[in-house]
Amino acid sequence: MSFIRDTLLVFRRQERLALRQPAWVIIGLMQPILYLALFGPLLTRLPAATLGTTGNAYRFFVPGLLIQLGLFGSTFVGFAIISDWRAGVIERFRVTPVSRLAIMAGRVLRDVVTLVVQAAVLVLVGVAFGLRAPVAAVFIGFGFIVLVAIGLASVSYATGLLVKSEDTFAPLINTLVVPLLLLSGIFLPMTLGPGWLQGIARISPFRYIIDAMREAYLGQYFNTIMVEGIAVAVGLALVFLWLGSRVFVRENA
Amino acid sequence: MAIIEARGLARTFRSRKRTVEAVRGVDLTVGDGEIVGFLGPNGAGKTTTLRMLTTLLKPTAGTATVAGADLLRDPLEVRKKIGYVPQAIGETMGGTDPNCLVIEELLDQAGLYRLPRDEARLRAELLIRQLDLGGLEQRLVKTLSGGQRRRLEIALGLLHRPPLVFMDEPTTGLDPQSRSNLWEHIGRLRSDLGTTVFLTTHYLEEADVLCDRVFVIDHGVIVADGTPDELKRRISGDLVTLRVTGEESGAAAARELLDRQPIVREVTQADATLRLTVEHGEAALPALLRVLDAAGITLESINLSRPTLDDVFLTLTGRSLRDDSASAHAPAGDSATEPETATAGKE
C-alpha cells in the first residue's frame, strides 16, 4: 500500500537525520538515568508499604521514569517540525504525490523506535541498580509508552505545524507537560497526597497508565487497574492521532 | 495546447474580524512550452495564486486545469505532473534540509514520486550533471553556496521530469553571476525538454531576459499580460533624446519640423535638447535623421531608449517593483537592475 511505503520513506529519512546527530537521543536519555541514579536510592530507604510494592522500590520507580521519558521525548518532537517547516521541507513534500498523512506517520514511527531503544537502555540500567521485574511486565510497559508516544508525538507535530514558532511552542508544551507529569505520581505515589491533590490527579490520563504499568511490574496483569490503564492509553493514542492527522491532511497549510 | 487554464481563481482569507480578498478572480492561460513570468508587488496575490495552482491552497472560487488535471477535483494528479521550487527567502526556505546530503535529497525526492530505484539513480546523476552539481553529492546541504543550494532545489523540482514547473522567485537572493547562470539553466529546460516554466519574480530584468510572456498582478487581479516587448510598447512607446548643435533657435526649428512628422507622438524641448516619444524607435530613427539632415539641422548626439518593464509596472500599478524588492530583499540582488535604472535616470 502506498501509505505504508510513504511512511517508511519518511521514517528512513528522519532516522538517517537522527543518527547523524545522536546527541539528542543521548541527552533525552540522560535525564531519566540521572533520576534513577541520584533519586532512586532515596526511595529504597522508604518503607515498602509506602510505595505499595513488595520490597523493590525500582518496581515502583522505573515505570514512572519510563513515562517521564515518553512524555518528554515525544511532546518536544514538534520542535523539529518547526525547523522543517522553516526550511520549506514540509511544503516541498506537500506538493509531491506523497501521502500527507505519511509526512506525520513516518516521523511518529521514528520517534517510537527511538523511544523504545531509550526505554530498553533505561530498563537495563534499572536492572543494574537493583530492579527485579517479570520480563512480560517490561514488554507491557513498552507497549504503554509506545501508545503514549504515538499520541503525544502526533499532537506535538500538529501543534508545531500550527504555531510555527519555537518561542510559542516551548512555553506552551512546558505549561502542559510539567503539571501532567507531577500529577501522574511519577516520583511518589499520589495516594500519599491530601484528598484534594488526589482528586486533581484523577484528571491526568498518565496517572492511570502509570498505575497499570506498576501493576504489571508487580506481576498483576488481570484487574480493573490494568483495564483502565489500557483503555486510557489506547483512547489517548487514537484521539491524539486523529487530531494530529487532521492538521496534516487538511487541504490548506 | 494550454497547460494551465485558470478561470476566476479566487482566494479569500478570513481572520477574526476582517475578510481579505487576496486573489479576486484570476484568469490565466499558459501554453505548452512557454516560460511565463508572474510579476507583482508584495501582497498583490502572486504567492497566493502560485500556492493555489500548486495545490497548497484551496481556491475559494474559480476553476483551473493544471497539466491536464482538474485542480479542484484531482489535486493528486496535478501533484504528480508538476514540479515545484519553493521560494528560498522569507519565512520559509527553498525546501532542502541543511543536514541532508545532496544525493540523499535527490533520492528521497525520487522516492516521493515513487520512481523505481534504478531510474532514480539515473535521474539524479543526469540532474547533477545538468545543474553543475558534480562532486557535491556527498556534501551536506548546509555546506553549499547559495547558488549551489538553489540549483539543487531546482533539480528536486525537475526530478520526475514534470512537463510543468513552478518556480517561486528562483533567483532571489543570489549574486548576479549565479543569477545569470540560473537563467541559462532555466532557458535550457525549455529548449532541451520542452518544459513549461511558470515563475514569479521581483526582477524585471529576469522577466525581460527569460520570459516569453509576462502577467502583471495587482490587488488580486491580472492587470496586464503580454510579451515584455508588447507591454513596454503598449505603455509609452520609445523615447528619442537628441541634442541640436548651435543655438536654441536651431532646436526650435527642429522641434517645429519634428512635430509635423506622423511617427512622432510628442515632442518636448529643454534648451538644445529635444525629447520625442515615437512608436517603434529603431524604425523611426533613420527616418528622423533623414528629415533633420534635409533641413540642414546638425545633431550633437542622439539616443534611443526603450521604456523598461519598471516603467510599465509603475504605470500599471502605481508602484515601482524595484523599490518593492529593495525593501524586501538583500541589496546584492538588486544590482542587476541597475543598468535599467541608469537609463531611466537620464530621461
Contacts between the chains, C-beta under 8 A, distances in Angstrom:
chain1	res1	chain2	res2	distance
A	2	B	114	7.3
A	5	B	114	7.5
A	6	B	112	7.8
A	9	B	108	7.0
A	9	B	111	4.6
A	9	B	112	7.0
A	13	B	100	7.8
A	13	B	104	7.6
A	13	B	108	5.4
A	16	B	104	7.0
A	17	B	97	6.9
A	17	B	99	5.6
A	17	B	100	7.0
A	20	B	99	5.8
A	21	B	99	7.1
A	84	B	97	7.1
A	85	B	92	6.5
A	86	B	91	7.4
A	86	B	92	5.7
A	86	B	93	6.5
A	87	B	92	7.3
A	87	B	93	5.0
A	87	B	95	7.0
A	87	B	96	6.8
A	87	B	97	5.7
A	87	B	98	6.7
A	88	B	86	4.5
A	88	B	87	7.7
A	88	B	88	7.4
A	88	B	92	4.5
A	88	B	93	4.6
A	88	B	94	5.3
A	88	B	95	3.9
A	88	B	96	7.5
A	89	B	95	5.9
A	89	B	96	7.3
A	89	B	97	5.4
A	91	B	56	6.5
A	91	B	86	5.4
A	91	B	92	6.3
A	91	B	95	6.6
A	92	B	84	7.0
A	92	B	86	6.0
A	92	B	95	3.4
A	92	B	96	7.9
A	92	B	156	7.0
A	93	B	112	6.5
A	94	B	55	7.8
A	94	B	56	6.1
A	95	B	54	5.3
A	95	B	55	6.6
A	95	B	56	6.5
A	95	B	79	6.0
A	95	B	82	7.2
A	95	B	84	4.1
A	96	B	79	6.0
A	96	B	109	7.5
A	96	B	112	4.0
A	96	B	113	6.1
A	97	B	76	5.9
A	97	B	79	4.8
A	97	B	80	4.8
A	97	B	112	7.1
A	97	B	113	6.5
A	97	B	114	7.1
A	98	B	112	4.5
A	251	B	57	7.8
A	251	B	58	4.4
A	251	B	75	7.8
A	252	B	56	7.5
A	252	B	57	5.2
A	252	B	58	5.6
A	253	B	56	6.8
